Amino acid sequence: MISINFTKMQGLGNDFVILDYDEYQKTNMTLESLAIKLCDRHFGIGADGLIVINPNTEKTDIGWFFYNSDGSIAQMCGNGMRCFAKYVYEKKYVNKEEFSVETKAGTIIPQILKNGLVKVNMGIPILEPHKIPARVENNLNFEITAQDKKFTANAISMGNPHCVIITEEDTKALALKYGRDIEVNKIFPEKTNVEFIKILSRNEINLDVWERGCGITLACGTGACASAAAGILNGFLDGQVQVNLPGGKLYIEWEGTKENTNHNIFMSGAADLSFTGNIKI
């Protein structure tokens, strides 16, 4: 057995195991199998995902490898990115407060704010169905069925696919009952994250999420961005949105409109150290 050092961080209760690349190399394991082992809440450390630092990038300041708790690759994770950004900044992998990160979803730009929050430029929401990907003609207000219940849904990608459903019903109950079925619906060939949102005002929503590869989580940063964008495109929300999740609040800013969606979306929120340690594997 070998011992590896790790850091556990969380963003609004969405929690991650973070490894330096040298620690990962000690294991001789694939990232997929290591993620499954370390993220197990009974026999491992326990987390929603595994993040491994990638210090060897050519076109960005730094990069990451991100895996869900089931071993699947995630193109992006907003809460994970805030934790990653704070980690590499405090560990001095980067020496500036705003820097570029290589991800499967392209280059992401996080910024360490003076108030301790982390702001992330999440890029331009992807709305073309074939790029999300989603097998629909129009990504807004299409019908999807789960367990004989019909929903009006919106498909948006933030580098990873999202299905956003605006509702007046209990969002937590809907996520628990229908999230898994919608995640694997044939409309989404790469499966999808599922967001149920309730609009409280033009600047505030409640959100419960079923994450692809994880299930119910306390927060989802890309889901908060996709949900705000869906609300704005449907005319229910303005460009600054407070998103209330079970784990806390995120703040989303987007200047996009139905006529001009070519604007970056920004997410701000907390990222906190849970603990550090070592584990024998």
C-alpha positions as MATLAB code, in Angstrom:
seq = 'MISINFTKMQGLGNDFVILDYDEYQKTNMTLESLAIKLCDRHFGIGADGLIVINPNTEKTDIGWFFYNSDGSIAQMCGNGMRCFAKYVYEKKYVNKEEFSVETKAGTIIPQILKNGLVKVNMGIPILEPHKIPARVENNLNFEITAQDKKFTANAISMGNPHCVIITEEDTKALALKYGRDIEVNKIFPEKTNVEFIKILSRNEINLDVWERGCGITLACGTGACASAAAGILNGFLDGQVQVNLPGGKLYIEWEGTKENTNHNIFMSGAADLSFTGNIKI';
ca = [
       0.000    0.000    0.000;
       1.067    3.577   -0.599;
       0.043    6.773    1.161;
      -1.029    9.864   -0.787;
      -1.730   13.366    0.473;
      -4.994   15.044   -0.447;
      -7.041   18.165    0.170;
     -10.808   18.151    0.599;
     -12.672   21.331   -0.454;
     -16.295   22.278   -0.922;
     -18.258   24.936   -2.749;
     -21.750   25.297   -1.268;
     -21.595   21.681   -0.093;
     -20.549   20.343   -3.502;
     -17.363   18.601   -2.343;
     -14.163   17.523   -4.044;
     -10.949   15.632   -3.377;
      -7.994   17.553   -4.829;
      -4.647   15.886   -5.610;
      -1.363   17.342   -6.772;
      -0.204   15.586   -9.923;
       2.826   14.080   -8.139;
       0.506   12.468   -5.594;
      -1.613   10.977   -8.359;
       1.464    9.529  -10.060;
       2.278    7.529   -6.924;
      -0.875    5.471   -7.348;
      -0.334    3.693  -10.690;
      -4.130    3.800  -11.037;
      -6.286    5.205  -13.800;
      -8.018    8.467  -12.951;
     -11.374    6.736  -13.429;
     -10.672    4.002  -10.867;
      -9.005    6.453   -8.470;
     -12.044    8.750   -8.579;
     -14.377    5.860   -7.744;
     -12.169    4.772   -4.843;
     -11.465    8.166   -3.272;
     -14.980    9.575   -3.706;
     -16.674    6.585   -2.050;
     -18.339    7.928    1.104;
     -18.082    4.623    2.972;
     -14.712    3.185    1.937;
     -12.881    6.287    0.721;
     -12.646    9.984    1.548;
     -16.056   10.813    0.155;
     -16.757   13.486   -2.462;
     -18.832   14.427   -5.490;
     -15.738   14.509   -7.675;
     -11.962   14.171   -7.988;
      -9.746   17.018   -9.213;
      -6.119   16.400  -10.183;
      -3.877   19.388  -10.909;
      -2.420   19.472  -14.423;
       0.614   21.787  -14.264;
       1.814   20.883  -17.783;
      -0.315   22.949  -20.148;
       0.915   24.856  -23.202;
      -1.728   27.522  -23.884;
      -3.074   28.217  -20.371;
      -1.628   29.032  -16.968;
      -2.703   25.671  -15.556;
      -5.149   22.837  -16.130;
      -7.122   20.133  -14.379;
      -8.392   16.598  -14.732;
     -11.932   16.317  -13.375;
     -13.838   13.092  -12.721;
     -17.257   12.529  -11.200;
     -17.694   10.169   -8.254;
     -18.789    7.359  -10.610;
     -15.540    7.628  -12.586;
     -17.001    9.487  -15.552;
     -15.284   12.549  -17.019;
     -16.993   15.912  -16.531;
     -16.215   18.592  -19.090;
     -16.782   21.343  -16.527;
     -17.905   21.908  -12.950;
     -18.504   25.415  -11.656;
     -18.230   24.657   -7.948;
     -15.214   22.481   -8.611;
     -13.582   25.278  -10.600;
     -13.937   27.737   -7.717;
     -12.343   25.216   -5.328;
      -9.610   24.437   -7.831;
      -8.920   28.143   -8.400;
      -8.577   28.915   -4.713;
      -6.376   25.834   -4.199;
      -3.875   26.579   -6.979;
      -3.763   30.259   -6.018;
      -3.071   29.562   -2.347;
      -0.555   26.808   -3.225;
       1.149   29.291   -5.587;
       0.762   27.208   -8.712;
      -0.254   30.585  -10.158;
       0.934   34.000   -9.022;
      -1.947   36.186  -10.198;
      -5.538   36.619   -9.089;
      -7.001   36.066  -12.560;
      -5.686   33.188  -14.669;
      -6.547   30.675  -17.394;
      -7.426   27.007  -16.858;
      -7.486   24.243  -19.467;
     -10.605   22.063  -19.190;
     -12.505   19.647  -21.421;
     -14.940   22.536  -21.994;
     -12.178   24.843  -23.227;
     -10.349   27.643  -21.426;
     -12.012   28.914  -18.243;
     -10.964   32.152  -16.494;
     -11.398   32.283  -12.676;
     -10.644   35.325  -10.528;
      -9.902   35.421   -6.796;
     -11.916   38.319   -5.344;
     -10.895   40.496   -2.384;
     -13.930   39.360   -0.359;
     -12.803   35.731   -0.477;
     -15.298   34.661   -3.117;
     -14.206   33.297   -6.476;
     -15.622   34.708   -9.717;
     -15.467   32.542  -12.819;
     -15.909   33.552  -16.443;
     -17.852   30.489  -17.547;
     -17.858   31.383  -21.242;
     -20.788   31.749  -23.630;
     -23.756   29.410  -23.066;
     -24.104   26.895  -25.900;
     -27.622   26.835  -27.341;
     -27.298   24.937  -30.622;
     -28.973   21.535  -30.066;
     -26.288   19.485  -31.846;
     -23.552   21.081  -29.738;
     -25.285   20.582  -26.361;
     -25.939   17.759  -27.499;
     -29.729   17.351  -27.480;
     -31.959   15.670  -30.052;
     -34.439   18.542  -30.387;
     -35.149   21.082  -33.110;
     -35.312   24.029  -30.699;
     -33.455   24.030  -27.406;
     -36.095   26.135  -25.631;
     -39.479   24.939  -24.399;
     -39.540   21.403  -25.767;
     -41.501   18.555  -24.208;
     -39.827   15.780  -22.231;
     -41.519   12.880  -20.441;
     -40.407   11.053  -17.292;
     -42.534    8.366  -15.627;
     -45.560    9.467  -17.664;
     -45.212   13.068  -16.437;
     -44.658   15.703  -19.098;
     -42.367   18.678  -18.553;
     -41.502   21.760  -20.600;
     -37.715   21.820  -20.716;
     -34.800   23.947  -21.927;
     -31.466   22.474  -23.039;
     -28.313   24.537  -22.528;
     -24.656   23.559  -22.396;
     -22.064   25.221  -20.204;
     -19.444   22.870  -21.624;
     -21.611   20.104  -20.159;
     -25.300   19.458  -20.972;
     -28.161   20.760  -18.828;
     -31.910   20.264  -18.909;
     -33.614   23.174  -17.121;
     -37.251   22.878  -16.071;
     -39.086   25.936  -14.732;
     -41.836   24.940  -12.319;
     -44.181   26.075   -9.552;
     -43.970   22.648   -7.882;
     -41.603   21.451   -5.158;
     -38.213   21.509   -6.912;
     -36.543   19.132   -4.441;
     -39.276   16.533   -4.748;
     -39.166   16.741   -8.543;
     -35.375   16.349   -8.639;
     -35.537   13.317   -6.352;
     -38.326   11.623   -8.282;
     -37.568   12.472  -11.899;
     -33.901   13.514  -12.048;
     -32.461   10.106  -12.868;
     -34.995    9.367  -15.608;
     -34.396   12.707  -17.313;
     -30.604   12.336  -16.971;
     -30.668    9.244  -19.193;
     -33.487   10.319  -21.529;
     -32.743    9.502  -25.188;
     -33.034   13.217  -26.041;
     -29.576   13.591  -24.451;
     -27.070   11.223  -26.111;
     -24.361   12.062  -23.548;
     -26.870   12.124  -20.657;
     -27.556   15.423  -18.891;
     -27.604   17.371  -15.657;
     -31.164   18.208  -14.598;
     -32.250   21.468  -12.942;
     -35.676   22.218  -11.488;
     -36.076   25.931  -10.781;
     -38.716   28.100   -9.148;
     -38.649   31.802  -10.018;
     -39.083   34.036   -6.963;
     -38.539   37.417   -8.660;
     -36.773   38.828  -11.695;
     -33.485   38.527   -9.816;
     -33.847   35.403   -7.681;
     -34.563   31.694   -8.150;
     -34.565   28.501   -6.116;
     -32.756   25.553   -7.692;
     -32.533   21.828   -6.998;
     -30.284   19.732   -9.198;
     -29.714   16.137  -10.215;
     -26.136   16.001  -11.497;
     -25.055   13.703  -14.275;
     -22.847   11.002  -12.783;
     -23.503   12.109   -9.181;
     -27.232   12.284   -8.454;
     -28.613   14.840   -5.997;
     -25.983   17.371   -4.901;
     -26.141   20.470   -2.728;
     -25.030   22.801   -5.520;
     -24.064   22.911   -9.195;
     -22.278   25.940  -10.606;
     -22.774   25.154  -14.290;
     -26.391   24.300  -13.453;
     -26.872   27.695  -11.822;
     -25.500   29.368  -14.964;
     -27.697   27.294  -17.282;
     -30.755   27.945  -15.104;
     -30.216   31.705  -15.045;
     -29.678   31.717  -18.810;
     -32.866   29.700  -19.380;
     -34.851   32.131  -17.213;
     -33.414   35.146  -19.021;
     -34.043   33.680  -22.482;
     -37.643   32.927  -21.518;
     -38.141   36.508  -20.325;
     -38.596   35.685  -16.625;
     -35.274   37.006  -15.281;
     -33.012   40.024  -15.606;
     -29.250   39.880  -16.105;
     -28.217   39.546  -12.433;
     -29.601   36.509  -10.641;
     -29.209   35.171   -7.109;
     -29.483   31.385   -7.242;
     -30.522   29.724   -3.982;
     -29.278   26.136   -3.764;
     -29.511   23.698   -0.843;
     -25.818   24.397   -0.084;
     -25.946   28.190   -0.335;
     -26.088   31.055   -2.825;
     -24.452   31.701   -6.178;
     -24.516   34.972   -8.085;
     -24.871   34.836  -11.861;
     -24.381   37.731  -14.287;
     -25.276   37.535  -17.981;
     -25.916   40.309  -20.499;
     -27.312   37.892  -23.068;
     -30.746   38.264  -24.631;
     -32.804   36.130  -26.989;
     -31.679   38.429  -29.799;
     -27.983   38.402  -28.813;
     -26.674   35.464  -26.784;
     -23.015   36.107  -27.585;
     -22.002   37.178  -24.071;
     -19.930   35.456  -21.413;
     -21.713   34.370  -18.253;
     -20.097   34.980  -14.859;
     -20.567   33.033  -11.636;
     -19.447   34.130   -8.153;
     -19.533   32.107   -4.963;
     -17.644   30.626   -2.034;
     -14.979   27.918   -2.036;
     -13.724   26.592    1.277;
     -11.192   24.145    2.683;
     -12.762   21.213    4.502;
      -9.630   19.354    5.623;
      -6.337   17.870    4.475;
      -4.998   14.383    5.111;
      -3.463   11.266    3.666;
      -4.953    7.961    2.707;
      -3.473    4.520    2.112;
      -4.486    2.855   -1.128;
];
